[in-house]
Every structure is written in C-alpha cells, then in structure tokens.
Amino acid sequence: MYDIISHCEKRPKKGAESCRVCAALCKKTVMKKFLKVLGWILLVLVLLVGGLIGFLSLREYRPEPNEEVTVQNAQNTSVFAKKELSVLSFNIGYGGLGDNADFFMDGGKEVSASDAARVQENLKNISTLLQEKKPDFTILQEVDQNSARTKYYDETEVLMQNTGLSGAFALNYSCPFVPYPVPPIGRVNSGLFTLTEYKTASAQRISLPCPFSWPIRTANLKRCLLISRIPIENSDKELVLVNLHLEAYDDGEGKAAQTKMLLSILEEEYKKGNYVVAGGDFNQTFTGCLEEFPLIDETYWKPAVLEHEELPEGWKFVYDLDTPSCRLLNQPYAPEDPATQHYVLDGFITSPNLEVKSVEALDLGFVSSDHNPVYMEVTLS
C-alpha cells in the first residue's frame, strides 16, 4: 500500500524532510482524522439534542380544555354575604424577581432567584401584605411549586400556611427540564393561585390558545384562566372570579387570541346573571398608560394596548394610571436611573352589574417582585 513511509523510503534521505508529497499526504491524513472526530462530535450532539426533544415531547404538559381544580384548605362555613368586596391582584414573580433581580428574557443576565434566603424573604413580605390588606379575594400569578428557579419551595403551601386562607391552584407552566438559556432554567411547575376565606363552590382551569408550535411548545407555558365560583348568600347568582396571566413573549397574535377568548367567557357568565371580575397580569397596557409611562428604549419589550372600545357596553378596564404595576427586568431595580422602564400591565375587567369604588396600585418599590399589587373595591348592584 502506497503511504508516507513507503514513499519516503524510496527517496534520498537528504530530500525526505522537504518532500512535497509527504507534506501533502500528512495534511490529508490529519484532515481525515479531524473530520472523523468532528463527525463523531456532531453525531453525539445530534443524538443528545434529539434525545432531549424526544424526552420533552414525551413529558410535555398537555392539559385538557377544561379541568376541575381542587380547592385546598377549603372554607366550608362562610358564604359571601357582603355588598362590597375587595380584590387584590399580584404577579409575585415566583418569589425570585425582587429588586435585586434582572432576567435574561428582558435583556438582563439572570435565570433564577439569587438564593433560597431571598425567596423566603420575598414570600414573607408577600404574606405580610396579604395579612395587612385582608382582601376578600386574592389572585396571584407566577406562583411556583417545586421549581429549580426558586429552590424547590411549594409557594402555595407557604402562602396558605401564612394566611390561613383556602387556595385554588392552576398550572400554566409545567416542564421537567427547560433547556435554555445557559445555565438552563431546569425544572418548572408554576401557575395561578386564588386565595379567599370564603367558600368556593367550584374552580376550573380553562386552557387558552397556545401560540407556540413544536418543539418550542414542549418547554413553554400553557396559558390558562383560573375561574372560581363563589356562592352569594340569598341569591341564585354567583361571583365569578377569573385569575389570568396572558402571553408575554409572543408576536402579539397569542395575546390577541387569548384576550378574545377571555372576553367571550366573561360575557357568557354575565348573561347568566353572574357578577364577573377578571384580573391579573394582562401583559398588555391600557388606554393612556403609555402617555404616563412612555417607552424609553423600544429595543426592549413593548406591550400592546388594550383600548376601552374593545369591551362590550358597560364593561370596564380597571387600573391605576398613577403608579406603575410592573418594571422591566433588564437590570436590578434602580428607581433613580432615568433608563428604568415602568409599565401598567396589571388590572381588572368588571361586569356592568358591578360599581367600581376604588383602584390602587400599591407602591411597594418592587422589593419582592417585578410587579406591584393592584387593589380594587367594588359594589354589587
């Protein structure tokens, strides 16, 4: 077989070192070895990626369109009997997005909470707020159970123990391993949580349209509504309380489709004669809010606007124009920095048979979450 050695042996020794044929053959041999190693590396990467996609596809969270939700620590002795009611909505940022945090999806760097102690501190602050305000109903978003990003705390259990209230929880994000970014997010179980001291007749998880396709869908959120039905004393009507957290990082079509479905459900409940309150994180702003809190840098996340005209006659968007309900997570909170971006993304929708008495975004300085809670009082007509 003709190779480098046999070729060199036929050459005068004084010319062997400068043999051009030897150099070419050496180069060719090295290249073959490099391509072979590269091929094996690529094959291993393909197998790893394919295996991960296969694993996530098999374990993908696939909720039904409508699922019953168990009410934990149920309050069976009290029925709502007041003409006035208060509701507090709060996206708690899974207890990991306090004023020390930034987040990679908003232009920051961090992926998870800084440490377990900070998660505990944030949850303690949130529990203290609920104990002090004592709303009739509390609707929370981004509440974690056994998630890597919040050190595997069951935040629903912590909040129920701290407040003594009953709770209904609906998953909207469940994935055994979210593989991005680097380091990856890891295991996530998170969702919507509604707390009250009053009896809940039933609670349902209603799936919203998902704008993502396979394989991105396998490790992404499956948005939903958490609908709680509260019986009213001496009435055949119900208070229908809708907890929501609409799409954030889509092209806009997902939010639009989810909003359309939400409004359809709300109208259907009102036609039954019920009192309807929907609230939470709309991931959209409202009429007049961009004038109060203008976009500083349009290369960052930009919200769509929900206009009052989009609602049926008599319905209201309810929000506070004076205090921001959310901040951008491109950096730790720096209120004196003129580049700090604020938004109004959180609020309520109320049916025509409810009179709004007051609404206030509680300015907590974003200490325990990237959102401020919004507190509303309404009267049943």
Disulfide bonds with the S-S distance in Angstrom:
none
